[in-house]
Amino acid sequence: MTDGKRWAVACMAGSFKGCFVHGVLHGLEAAGFRADAYASASSSTLVAAFAAAGEVRHVDLGIWSEGERIIQQPGTSMSDAVLAGIRTYAPRLRDLLFRPEAARFSVAVSHVRTAEAASITQGDGARRLGRRLMIDAARHDTRWRDQHLQSRLFDTGSTDPALRITPENFEEVAYASTRMMHAWHIPAFINGEPYVDASYTCQCPAVMMAERGFDAILAIATEPPPVALDLFGTALLPEEAHGVPILAVCPPRDLKDIGVDFQHATIEGLKQAFAEGVAAATLVVSH
């Protein structure tokens, strides 16, 4: 992979399954691989940000296990777990991500583009709508999604101020990208506009990065192939987009089989998922 190409790494959503992404990023960094850009969706955002800063090897599994500890407490939701993680790691990232030596960093988020949807997604009807959209997703029914949501990619290098990640809005972007309405009770806004989880419109921003002039994309998935590009499964991760090759790195099994699922994870499962990610990175670099 040290062939002079301009690589971008695109990391998939998956809540606690993002521990596999963490392992791959750790393994790549340990092997000396450095991409020109890193992109993320939802739970992969913090570890991808550390990879963009060249510091992911210094992040331990506490970034995942602490979230599991929090959601075990009465009266908490995934919002509490995610926001606690952001508060812990954002101060370091606000310093590291915006240094000249950091790679470009992008985060996919779903913009709520109608007033009707904004009232529901950020109000009392959010959980009910979130449960309905999970049913719609299982049926591949995208009608509500297509009418009310639109994928956006925030970027530290964006020339559009409205889509630029800054030290001031980093925490908003990081949280909004994770907000699945059925399990997150706190609404999400970026620069005053309503957003929800990236996964409704983009689970892995590999194709979006292929549009941005890179020579090759390394897509790190949280599911075995075939990999769906969004929650509704309307398209699969391709081997090429816009003439740019996409190399997929996937876990060898559904990670829930080793105790790592979307809203819960065992410590042993997290360790195993991370180790499998490191092993996958070793195979990629050797080829």
C-alpha positions as CSV (number, residue, x, y, z in Angstrom):
1,M,0.0,0.0,0.0
2,T,3.0,2.3,-0.1
3,D,2.7,2.8,-3.8
4,G,2.5,6.6,-4.0
5,K,-1.3,6.6,-4.3
6,R,-3.4,9.1,-2.4
7,W,-5.4,6.9,-0.1
8,A,-8.5,7.7,1.9
9,V,-9.8,5.4,4.7
10,A,-13.6,5.2,5.1
11,C,-14.9,3.8,8.4
12,M,-18.3,2.2,8.8
13,A,-20.9,2.8,11.5
14,G,-21.9,0.0,13.9
15,S,-22.0,1.2,17.5
16,F,-19.9,-1.1,19.7
17,K,-19.0,-3.1,16.5
18,G,-16.8,-0.1,15.8
19,C,-14.2,-1.7,18.0
20,F,-13.2,-3.8,14.9
21,V,-12.6,-0.5,13.0
22,H,-10.5,0.6,16.0
23,G,-8.4,-2.6,15.7
24,V,-7.8,-2.1,11.9
25,L,-6.8,1.5,12.4
26,H,-4.4,0.6,15.2
27,G,-2.9,-2.2,13.0
28,L,-2.5,0.1,10.0
29,E,-0.8,2.8,12.1
30,A,1.5,0.3,13.8
31,A,2.6,-0.9,10.4
32,G,3.4,2.6,9.3
33,F,0.5,3.1,6.9
34,R,-0.8,6.7,6.8
35,A,-3.7,7.8,4.6
36,D,-4.2,11.3,3.2
37,A,-7.7,11.4,4.6
38,Y,-9.9,9.5,7.1
39,A,-13.7,9.5,6.9
40,S,-16.2,8.1,9.5
41,A,-19.8,7.5,10.2
42,S,-21.4,7.3,13.6
43,S,-19.5,5.2,16.2
44,S,-16.3,5.1,14.2
45,T,-15.9,8.9,14.4
46,L,-13.7,9.2,17.5
47,V,-11.2,6.4,16.6
48,A,-11.1,7.6,13.0
49,A,-10.3,11.1,14.3
50,F,-7.4,9.8,16.3
51,A,-6.2,7.9,13.2
52,A,-6.3,11.2,11.2
53,A,-4.2,12.7,13.9
54,G,-1.8,9.8,13.9
55,E,-2.6,8.9,17.5
56,V,-5.0,6.0,17.4
57,R,-2.4,3.5,18.8
58,H,-2.6,5.5,22.1
59,V,-6.3,4.9,22.5
60,D,-7.2,1.9,24.5
61,L,-10.4,-0.2,24.7
62,G,-11.8,2.1,27.4
63,I,-13.2,4.2,24.6
64,W,-15.7,1.3,24.2
65,S,-15.9,-0.4,27.6
66,E,-16.8,2.9,29.4
67,G,-19.8,3.3,27.1
68,E,-21.0,-0.2,28.0
69,R,-20.6,0.7,31.7
70,I,-22.7,3.8,31.4
71,I,-25.6,2.2,29.6
72,Q,-25.8,-0.4,32.3
73,Q,-26.8,2.3,34.8
74,P,-30.5,2.9,35.4
75,G,-32.1,5.8,33.5
76,T,-29.4,6.1,30.9
77,S,-29.4,5.8,27.1
78,M,-26.9,5.6,24.4
79,S,-26.9,9.4,24.3
80,D,-25.3,9.4,27.8
81,A,-22.7,6.9,26.7
82,V,-21.7,8.7,23.5
83,L,-21.7,12.2,25.1
84,A,-19.5,10.9,27.9
85,G,-17.0,9.6,25.4
86,I,-17.0,12.8,23.4
87,R,-16.4,14.9,26.6
88,T,-13.5,12.6,27.5
89,Y,-11.7,12.6,24.1
90,A,-12.7,15.9,22.4
91,P,-10.2,18.1,24.3
92,R,-7.3,16.0,22.9
93,L,-8.9,15.8,19.4
94,R,-9.5,19.6,19.2
95,D,-5.8,20.0,19.6
96,L,-4.6,17.2,17.4
97,L,-7.0,17.2,14.5
98,F,-6.3,20.8,13.5
99,R,-2.5,20.7,13.4
100,P,-0.9,21.0,10.0
101,E,0.4,17.4,10.1
102,A,-3.0,15.9,10.7
103,A,-4.7,14.1,7.8
104,R,-7.9,15.4,6.4
105,F,-10.9,14.2,8.4
106,S,-14.5,13.8,7.4
107,V,-17.7,12.8,9.2
108,A,-21.0,11.6,7.5
109,V,-24.2,12.8,9.1
110,S,-27.9,12.8,8.0
111,H,-29.3,16.3,7.7
112,V,-33.0,16.7,8.6
113,R,-34.2,18.8,5.7
114,T,-37.9,19.5,6.3
115,A,-39.5,21.4,9.1
116,E,-42.0,18.6,9.6
117,A,-39.2,16.1,10.2
118,A,-37.2,18.4,12.4
119,S,-40.2,18.8,14.7
120,I,-40.4,15.0,15.1
121,T,-36.8,14.0,15.1
122,Q,-35.8,16.5,17.7
123,G,-39.0,16.2,19.8
124,D,-41.1,13.8,21.7
125,G,-41.9,11.7,18.7
126,A,-38.3,10.8,17.9
127,R,-38.2,7.4,19.6
128,R,-41.4,6.3,18.0
129,L,-40.2,7.4,14.6
130,G,-36.8,5.7,15.2
131,R,-38.6,2.4,15.9
132,R,-40.7,2.9,12.7
133,L,-37.6,3.5,10.6
134,M,-36.0,0.4,11.9
135,I,-39.0,-1.5,10.6
136,D,-38.9,0.4,7.3
137,A,-35.2,-0.5,7.0
138,A,-35.9,-4.2,7.4
139,R,-38.4,-3.8,4.6
140,H,-36.1,-1.7,2.4
141,D,-38.8,1.0,2.5
142,T,-37.0,4.4,2.0
143,R,-40.0,6.6,1.4
144,W,-39.8,8.6,4.6
145,R,-36.0,8.7,4.6
146,D,-35.9,10.0,1.0
147,Q,-38.4,12.7,1.7
148,H,-36.9,14.1,4.9
149,L,-33.2,13.2,5.2
150,Q,-30.1,13.9,3.2
151,S,-26.6,12.7,3.6
152,R,-23.9,15.4,4.3
153,L,-20.2,15.1,4.7
154,F,-18.5,17.4,7.2
155,D,-14.8,17.9,6.6
156,T,-11.9,19.6,8.3
157,G,-10.8,20.8,4.8
158,S,-14.1,21.8,3.4
159,T,-14.2,25.1,1.4
160,D,-17.9,25.4,2.5
161,P,-18.0,27.0,5.9
162,A,-21.4,25.3,6.6
163,L,-19.8,21.8,6.2
164,R,-16.4,22.5,7.8
165,I,-15.4,20.7,11.0
166,T,-13.9,23.2,13.4
167,P,-12.7,23.0,17.0
168,E,-15.9,24.8,17.9
169,N,-18.4,22.3,16.3
170,F,-16.4,19.1,16.5
171,E,-18.4,17.8,19.5
172,E,-21.7,18.6,17.7
173,V,-20.6,16.8,14.6
174,A,-19.3,13.8,16.5
175,Y,-22.6,13.4,18.5
176,A,-25.0,14.0,15.6
177,S,-23.4,11.4,13.5
178,T,-24.3,8.7,16.1
179,R,-27.9,9.7,16.9
180,M,-30.1,6.7,16.2
181,M,-33.5,8.0,17.3
182,H,-34.9,4.7,18.8
183,A,-32.1,4.5,21.4
184,W,-30.7,8.1,21.8
185,H,-32.9,10.5,23.8
186,I,-31.0,13.7,23.3
187,P,-31.5,15.6,20.0
188,A,-28.6,16.6,17.8
189,F,-27.8,19.9,16.1
190,I,-24.8,21.2,14.1
191,N,-24.5,24.9,13.7
192,G,-28.2,25.2,14.8
193,E,-29.5,22.8,12.2
194,P,-31.1,19.4,13.0
195,Y,-29.3,16.1,12.3
196,V,-29.6,12.4,13.0
197,D,-27.3,9.4,12.6
198,A,-25.3,9.0,9.5
199,S,-26.5,5.4,9.0
200,Y,-30.0,6.4,7.8
201,T,-28.4,7.8,4.7
202,C,-24.7,6.5,4.7
203,Q,-23.2,3.8,6.9
204,C,-19.8,4.0,5.2
205,P,-18.6,7.1,3.3
206,A,-16.4,5.1,0.9
207,V,-18.3,6.3,-2.2
208,M,-18.4,9.9,-1.0
209,M,-14.7,9.8,-0.5
210,A,-14.2,8.3,-4.0
211,E,-15.9,11.5,-5.4
212,R,-13.2,13.6,-3.8
213,G,-10.2,12.8,-6.0
214,F,-8.4,10.1,-4.1
215,D,-6.6,7.3,-6.0
216,A,-7.9,4.5,-3.8
217,I,-10.3,3.9,-0.9
218,L,-9.8,1.5,2.0
219,A,-13.3,0.8,3.5
220,I,-13.3,-0.6,7.0
221,A,-16.6,-2.4,7.6
222,T,-18.3,-3.6,10.8
223,E,-20.2,-6.4,9.1
224,P,-19.1,-9.4,7.0
225,P,-19.8,-8.9,3.2
226,P,-22.0,-8.0,1.5
227,V,-21.8,-4.6,3.1
228,A,-24.8,-2.3,2.9
229,L,-24.1,1.4,2.2
230,D,-27.0,2.5,4.4
231,L,-29.3,1.2,7.1
232,F,-32.0,0.4,4.5
233,G,-29.7,-1.9,2.4
234,T,-30.6,-0.1,-0.9
235,A,-27.1,-0.4,-2.2
236,L,-24.0,-2.4,-1.5
237,L,-20.4,-1.3,-1.1
238,P,-18.9,-1.5,-4.6
239,E,-15.4,-2.6,-5.6
240,E,-15.1,0.7,-7.5
241,A,-16.8,4.0,-7.6
242,H,-16.2,7.0,-10.0
243,G,-13.2,5.0,-11.4
244,V,-11.6,4.7,-7.9
245,P,-10.9,1.2,-6.5
246,I,-12.4,0.4,-3.1
247,L,-10.7,-2.2,-1.0
248,A,-13.0,-3.6,1.8
249,V,-11.7,-4.9,5.1
250,C,-14.5,-6.8,6.9
251,P,-14.7,-8.8,10.1
252,P,-14.7,-12.6,9.5
253,R,-18.0,-13.1,11.2
254,D,-21.0,-11.2,12.7
255,L,-19.4,-9.6,15.8
256,K,-22.5,-10.3,17.9
257,D,-21.4,-14.0,17.8
258,I,-18.4,-13.0,20.0
259,G,-20.4,-10.7,22.3
260,V,-20.3,-7.3,20.5
261,D,-23.6,-6.0,19.2
262,F,-25.0,-2.6,18.5
263,Q,-26.1,-1.6,22.0
264,H,-24.2,-4.0,24.2
265,A,-20.7,-5.6,24.3
266,T,-18.8,-7.8,26.7
267,I,-15.2,-7.0,27.6
268,E,-14.0,-10.2,26.2
269,G,-15.9,-9.6,23.0
270,L,-14.4,-6.1,22.6
271,K,-10.9,-7.6,23.0
272,Q,-11.6,-10.2,20.4
273,A,-13.1,-7.8,17.9
274,F,-10.1,-5.4,18.3
275,A,-7.7,-8.3,17.9
276,E,-9.4,-9.4,14.7
277,G,-9.2,-5.9,13.4
278,V,-5.5,-5.7,14.0
279,A,-5.0,-9.1,12.3
280,A,-7.1,-7.9,9.3
281,A,-4.9,-4.8,9.0
282,T,-1.8,-6.9,9.0
283,L,-3.1,-8.9,6.0
284,V,-4.0,-5.7,4.1
285,V,-0.6,-4.1,4.6
286,S,1.2,-7.3,3.6
287,H,-0.6,-7.2,0.3
